[in-house]
């Protein structure tokens, strides 16, 4: 059987993967965490789905083009997570410590990020056997999330197991794992799916403090239909897009970047949501 934890970047997929791993390991079949994503070939992916003796656990954010038409439904279950696309982008900037002016934080990078999330959403949300979780709904209710995941996977999870999994998934425990990984403990990565700088603040609406007006407007414009369909508030009108001055990017020295980071005031957001 193939269990695929997917979803957009920075949307709680690691948290879901940790809980799913704990739930699956309480079952009788051995759980194998894939170290090559969905597999090197479509045949390998499908053979995992058809494997009756093992549970293959995969965590991915995107899929190679060759997998899009061949992703299995029989023998496979998908767990897709999403959040406000603007918050996902802002969280990615914070995770990678990108300041305004860094070449990696360019208009092209922003566009690539948004479009890649939209492509993945179309592919994953079309799966037959799928659980879909909204970050803003589950991140503040870990017990409810664990119970819901157990039900989605048809696992009879005891209250004690749920309690144990929740305790291990709390933010303070996640931050400990990040510190251990930075200190050189490579075993942390395989068991928890954690990467360096993985845990930021997880706040909702923090994009208003992280993104510039130009970045926020561009991100919303690209994802407008998706944001509206998912029930997120919009702040910009398409016909006003050209009225916001585009950002001029320049490469900053480390000293200048450090000074600007320390001197940066809390970002003021001048717009109200619109229907």
Secondary structure, DSSP 8 states (H G I E B T S, - for coil): -EEEEEESTTSSHHHHHHHHHHHHHTSSSEEEE-SSTT-SSHHHHHHHHT-SSEEEEEE-S---GGGTTT---TTEEEEEEE--HHHHHHHHHHHTT--TT-TTSSHHHHHHHHHHHHHHHHHHTT-SSEEEEEHHHHTT-HHHHHHHHHHHTT----HHHHHHHHHHHSHHHHHHHHHHHHTT-THHHHHH---TT------TTTHHHHS-HHHHHHHHHHTHHHHHHTT--B---GGGGGGS---------HHHHHHHHHH----------B-
